[in-house]
């Protein structure tokens, strides 16, 4: 007996449904809760408009982490877990508050082309100033450089000081030496040496110098990125405390600073801040990179005291 194709299909479907029902009766019932699932964008569309634009996945798998397939549930996971909320016990690395910028004092040969080129690169990350007078020679004793740092910061304010030594001739293989001092103390933080590489194809020696300076800038940026920002009190007038840092350094009105006096150089570690005097809140700016704080405790503060961002 010939049965039409559509009836054969219907009969087969009926048998399948019946077998599923019988099988289901032999199993424990599993309750379905729509709140246990979350709808996400289908990551497998791959440009095919006929595919479903959305799929549903168990919310439990998302809460435990991104399931097999890597990016399969990333969009749903991101929508389920609030941004910025840690999903494990590993804390995100801390950033400098409000992205303050170190005031970096550049000490080298006055008017040097190398100094100007380095200053241009450093300005992308720091507030750069120059000493205005020639620094000690690269091979000068460390004591002489420390004396120079103390004299310079008393005139232009606090912040790290970078000595840059010009090589003997701008050529491939020549070394550019830099020394970074903490003006508190003062104390030498790190010596960094870069070598001018051989020019590559279609590259001039000036291009090679720029590459060497980029490497030096990156090393300084990396070092000071882990170094606490600090500024200095310039003067005190009545209830106003004037600081050597402001808008260019990234300070903001209302920001809290801690004032401390002196400190000591700890061998092989660096400068340790001294006595805590008081705290201040920035009131407003003065000039391109200065600020002041109005405080009832201004009389406790003295010119030359240091300030750091409250943590």
N, C-alpha and C positions, 0 to 999 in steps of 0.2 A: 504494500500500500504506500503510495507516494503522499507524503505530507508536505504541504507548501513550506518554503524556507522560513517564512515569518512565524508559522506555528511551531516549527521545530525550535526556533530561537526562544519563543515564549515558554514552551514546555521546559526547555533547559534552564531558563531563568527561574522558573517556578521551583524546580528541583533544587537549585542552588539556594534559593531563599529558604526553602523548607529545611535543608540541611543546616543552614546557619542558625535558624531558630532552635532546632533540636540541640545543636551543639551549645548554643547560648544557655539553654535550660540546664545544661550540666555544669555550668560554671557559676561562680559567685557573681552577683550583680555589682557593677562598678558605677557609682554615682558620677554624673557629669556636672561639673560646675563651670559655667562660662567665664567666671572670674578667674579661673585657673589658667587662662590662655590670654595671649596678647597678640595683636595684629601688627605685622611688620611689613616693610617693602620686600618683595620677592627678589632675592639676589641672583636668581637663576634665569631671569628674563632674557638677558643677552641680546637685546634688540628685537626679540620676537614679540610683536604686538598681540599675538593670539594667546600668549601666556597670561595667567592670572597676575594682576599687578600687586596683589597682597597675598600673604600667607599667614596662617595662625600657628604659633608655636607655644609649648608649655611655658608659662611664666616661671615655674620653678627652675627650669633649665637656665633661664636668663639670670635669675637671682644668684645662681651658683657660679655664674661666669659664662663667657661666650662658649656655646657648645661646639661639637665637632664641625669642622668646615671653616673655622677661622672667622671669616666675615659674615657667615650665614645669618647670625642674629645680631650683628653689631648695631644696626639701626634700631632694632627693637630694644636692645640692651641700653643704648644711649637714651632712648625715650623713657625707659623704666627707671633707670638710676640717675638721680639728679646730677648735673654737671658739677664738678668740683668736690663731690663727696667721695671720700676714699672708700674703695671696696675691699681693701685688705689692710693689714697693719703697717704697711710701708708708707711713711709720710712723704709728701712731696718736698723737694729741697726748698729751703727758705730763700726768698729774694730780698734784696735790700728794700726797706720800706719806701714806697712811692718812687722807686727807681732814682734815688739820689745819685748824683754824679760826683766822683772824686774831683777835688781841685788839685790838678797836677802841675807842679812847677817844673819847667823844663830848663835845665842848666847846661850850657855848652858854649861853643864859640858864637859870640854875638854876630848875627847876620849870616850865619852859615846856611848855605842852600840845603844841606842835609838836615839841619835843625828845622827849617821851615817845612820841608817835605814831611818829616816825622810829625811835626805839630799838626799839620793838616790831617794826617791819618788818625792821630790820637783824639782830635776834636770830635770825631764821631761817637766817642764813648766817654770823654772826660771834658771838664772845663780846664783848658790849658792856658797857663800864663808863662811868661819868660822872666828870667832874673834881671835882664837889662844890663848885665855886665858879665864879662867872661868868667867862666867857671875854672877851677883848678884843672891842670892837665890830667889826662887819663891815668898817667903813672904817678900822680901825686899821692902822698900818704893819706890814709883814711882819716886821720885826725884833721888834716887840712880841709878835707871835703866836709867833715862834720862841722867844723868852724864856719865854713861857707854856708852850709844849710841853716845854721842858727842865725847868722846875720841876715840871710835872704828872707826867711819867714818872718822875722821881726819887722820887715818893711812891707811885705806883700801878703801876709797872712799864712795860715797853716795849710797842711795837706802834704801828701807824698811829694818827694823831690826826685826827679830823674836826671842823672848825669848822662850825657851822650858824648862819646869820644869819636871824633872823625878819624877815619882810616888814613893811612899814608898813601894817598892816591886812590881815586875812584876806579877800581879795576876788579876783574873777576878774581876771587880768592882773598881779597882784602877783608879784614874783620871790622865790624862795627860793635863796639862794646858799650853796654849801658849798665848803670848801677842805680838801683831804686832805693831811696832812703825814706824812712819814716821820720818826719820832721819833729815828732815828739821824741825826746831823748837827746839828740837824734841818734838813729841807729840804722845801719845798713840792712836792708831786707833781702835783696837778691842781686846777683850779678848775672847779666844775660849777654851772650855774645852771638852774633849772627854773621854769616859769611856771605859776601856778595857772590851770587852764582854766575856761572858762565852764561852769556846771553843765548837764548834759544833761537831757532830759525825765525828770521824776520823780526828779531828783537834787538833793541839797542842796549848799551850798557846802562843807560838811564832807566830803561824798563827793568833790567835786572836789579838795579838798586831799589826800585820801588817794591819789587818782590821781597827783597831782604828786609826792607822797612816794614812790610806787611807782616812778615813773620815776627819781627820784634814787637810790633803793635799787638799782635795776637797773644804773645807771651805776657806782655804787661797787662792786657785786658783780663787774661785768665788769672793772673796773680792777684790783681786788685779786686777781681770779682769775689774773692774769698776773704777780702780784707775789710775790716769795719770802717765805715765812713766817719770822718771827724772834721770838725771846724774849730774856729777859735774866736774868743771874745776880743773885739777890737777896743771898745771903750764902754764905759757905763756913765749914763747921765740921768740923774734923778732915779725914776722908776723904769728907765729904759736901758736895756742891754743890747748893744749893737754887735752883730756877728759878721764875719768875713765871708759868709755864704748866703745865697738867696735864690732868686729865680733861676739863674743859669745852673746852679748846683742841684736844682730839683726840689728845694725845700718848698713847703706849702703853708700858707697861713693856717694856724690851728695845730700844726704839727708839734709834738712834744719832744723836747731835747733834754738830755741830762748834762748838767754842768759838773765838771770835776777839775781838780787842781793837781798839777804835777803827776808824778808817777815814777817808775823806775824801769831801767832796761834789764830784763832777765836774760842771762847768758843763754845763747842758742835758741831762745824763744822769740824775743822782741820786747816791745814796750808794754808794760802793764799799767793801766790807768790808776791814778792815785785817789785822793779823798773826794768823795761825792759831796758836792756843795748844795745843789738844789736842782729843781727841774723848771723848765721854761716852755711856754707855748708861743710859737711864732705869731706875731701880730700883723706885720706887713713887711714889704720889701723896701730896700734903700738902694738906689742905683741899679746897675746891671746885674750885680751879684753880691748884694748885701741884704741884710734884714735886721729887724729889731724885735724884741719881745718886751712887753710891759709886764712887770712883775713887782709884787709887794716885797719880794725878797731880793731885789736888785742890789741892795747894799752889801749883800753877802758875796757878790760876784766881783772879780777883778779882771782887768785887761790881761790877756795871756792865758786865761783859763780855757780849757778845751770843752767842746760839746760833742755829744754823740746822739744818734737817734735812739729814743726810748724803745725798748724791746718788750 
